[in-house]
Amino acid sequence: MRGLFTSILTILSFASLQAQNSIPKNPKAVIGITVDQLRTDYLEAFYSLYREDGLKKLWSEGKVYTNVEFTFKFLSKAANYASIHTGTSPKLHGIISDQWLNKATLQPISAVEDDRYLGNYTTQAVAPTKLLTSTASDELKKATQGKALVYSIAPTAEAAIFGAGHAGDAAIWLNAETGKWCSTTFYKDFPWWVGRHNETNGVDQRISEMVWEPLLPSFKYNFLPAQRKASFKHRLESNREQKYRRLCTSPFINSEINRLAEELFQQSGVGEDNITDLVNLTYYVGPYKESNIEEYPMELQDAYIRLDHTIAELLKIIDKTIGLENTFIYLTSTGYQKPESHLFDQYNIPTGDFYLNRCAALLNMYLMATYGEGEYVESYHNQQIYLNSKLIEEKHLKLEEIQAKSALFLMQFSGVYAAYHENQLLLGAWNPEVEKVRNSFHRKISGDLLIDVLPGWTIINENGDNQVTNYSPIPAPIILYSPYLKGERINTPVYFEQIAPTVSRVLRIRAPNASTLPPLKGM
């Protein structure tokens, strides 16, 4: 009898443990929260300032992966968002950067630009048509024959559109010119509740009252070494031309997203039937005005504290409308920040400027001296150089040879860590470093040559016809939260591209069609 009793207790204990590590069979909604430039180290540093029902709740009760990175080398806003939602790298999904050159016109195009579609409450003509693979939201729509609801709300078009995918019901972002929430006619009818919100409760009607001051007493903001002032006060409307752009880089944009999200949960039908819906929300917690952290350290700490309040409010909204017990939530970062190199000279840290236009001109002179007269360098953009393949073919030269010689020439420039050419990335030998560059390269979109500069160096284009924005990786988290998941902290490195297959497993659908990584361990 004693043995039988012990066996029964063991079975019951095992069943209880299993129940703690599984999610409900059919959650009413999956809520994805992506926080632009969220850092694990800052989350931990400011932990004592958080409320019990916001970030601290997710951090202590959720499954936390503290060390997350991308599988590709060259980071950008658009590429990172696309990889989170597709579960793959630019090599396959085709979003190599925020902008790249159209090889037919040699003009820069944005990652979401498409003049075939009009805008709602915006003049932007955008769509997800340059995204070449499916997203988790697309697969959910396919699996449910279009019955699942998919919405995405974000400060910018790229974040909103890649969150909604190709098949979503709506991608909604803030028009930085007018302060109205807007969308694209690529998706079906513009949600009526967004239009009503614009007319009755739009941020344009309230921004004159928005003043950003510390939420807590100033003496509590002592977690960053770069503290430079006792307090701050920013009136967002002080610069009328930039007021909505400033809003989008302040904590107030997160509050506005919550306002619209509450309308979504109340009016859209999300979570009201037995078919799981998907809602993707994007917040911002980077430096104010997209500047360097050293310029606004106190503001950055306050932004994290206000983000904590935003998360707490969102959890209340979800609990009131759908019920937290009926949802699965993931929170993650975009995994990048702008490098802070402007103070390097002051402290004798190695730094320098790499001039892209001068480099391209010198490369063309070198190729002329080697192969004869001609414009061998057709154009350049960001960290890429495009060769004139038509001229090379007319001269009966080997493109692969010219690419290889050009890469060797570029590596002689000060500040260049490495230069990669197309043939090397498509057919060359494998090693871990080259593989990350290869994952950033798309053979139909990228240039013939990719330049990687040394840490601390800045890429400059003096001609100014295309801007160069470099991004650096940051320590970033993924947090999975459900009342049915046991809280756990996992320090083993994982990849952002594992989010989409993880969400797909929760939704019990196939992963996006280019996703090859497994779901996150511990599910």
C-alpha positions, 0 to 999 in steps of 0.5 A: 500500500505504501508503494502504491501511495508513493506512486500515486503521489509521483504521478500527481506531482509529475502531472502538476509540473507538466501543467505548469509548463504548458499553455492552454490548448487554444489561447484566445490571443497571442500578444507580441510586444517588440520594444525598439532598442530594449536592453537586458542590462538596462532592464536589470539595472532599473529593476528596483524602480519598477512596479509589481504589475509591469515589467517586474511581473513578466521578468519574475513570472515569465520564461526569460531568455537573457542573451539573444542575437541575430544570425546575420551581420548587418543590422537595421530596423527593417531587417530586424523587424522582418527577421523577428516575424519571418523567423529567417535572415535577409538572405531569404526574406529579402529585407537587407536594410532600411533602404537599398538601391533599385538595380534598375534605376540606381535610386534608393528605395525603402523596405516597404515602398510600393507606389501601387498602394495608397495610404489611409490618413497618409500620403505614404505608398507602402506595402509588405510586397518586398518581404519575400517569405511568409510571417507567423501572421500569414501562416495563422491566416492560412491555417484558419482560412482567414478567420483569425484576426491579425492586427499590428500597431507601431510607431513606424510603417516598417514595424507595423507592416512586418508585424501584420505580414501579407495577410493581416487585417490591418497594419497601423502606425503614426503619421509623423507629419499629422499625428493621425494613425494611418495605414495602407490600402494593401490591407482591407478596409481601414478599421472604423475604430481607428478613424473614430479615434483619429477624429475624437481622441487623436494625439494631434488634439493633445500634444500641446499638453504633453510635457516630458518630465521625470516620473520619479524624484530626480535622486532615484535616477542614478543607475547610469554613469553618464548623468549630467543634470538634476532634472529635465523638461521637454515640451514636445510641441516646442518644435512644431515641424518635428513634434510628432517625430519627437513624440515617436522617440519619447515614452508618450508614443507607448501610451498612445499605442496603448490607447489605440490597443484598448480600442482594438481589444474592445472593438475589433473582435479579437479574442471573442471566439475559439479561433486564436488571434494575433496582435503585434504591438511595437513600443520605443525605449531608445534615446530621445530624438534618436540621439546618443545615450550620453546626451539624455541619460536621465531621460533614458532611465525615465523611459524604462520606468514609463515603459514599465507603467505602459506594460502594466497598463497593457496587462490590465487592458488585456485582462479586462477584455480577453483575460490574461489566462486566455493569452500568450504574451511574448516581449522582445527587443529589436536588438540594436542601437546606434553606435556612440562614437562621437566621444571616442576622440576625446578619450583617445579611443581608436576611431575614424571616418570612412568616406564611402564616395571617396572609396568608390571613386578610388576603386573606379580609378584602380579598375580603370588602371587595370582594365582600361577606360570605363565606369566600372563602379555603377553606384554605391549605397550604405556599405555596398558597392554596385559594379557595372556588369553591363560594361564588364560583359561588353569588355569580355571580362570576368565579373568574379575576377573583378569582384575579388580584386575589388574586395582586396583593394578595398581592404587596403583602406583605413578603417576597413575590417573586411570586404566581401564580394558576391561570388565569395558569399554565394560559393565561397568556403564556410566559416562562422563569420562569413556565414553571418555576412552571407545571411545579410546578403540577398543575391538579387538585391545586394551590391557586388561588394559589402564593406565592414568597417572597424568598431568605432568607425563611422561611414560617411557619404559626402555627396549626401544623396543617401544616408548611412546609418550603422547599428550595433548589437545590444544585449537583448531579451525574449520574455515568454509569459503565460499563467500556464508557463513556469517562470525561468531564467535562461542565459544560454544564447538563442536567436531572434529568428526563433521567435516566429517558430515559437509563436507558430508552435503556440498557435499550433500552425506551421512555422513561416515558410523560410524558418529553419530554426527550432522553437525556443527550448523550454516550451 
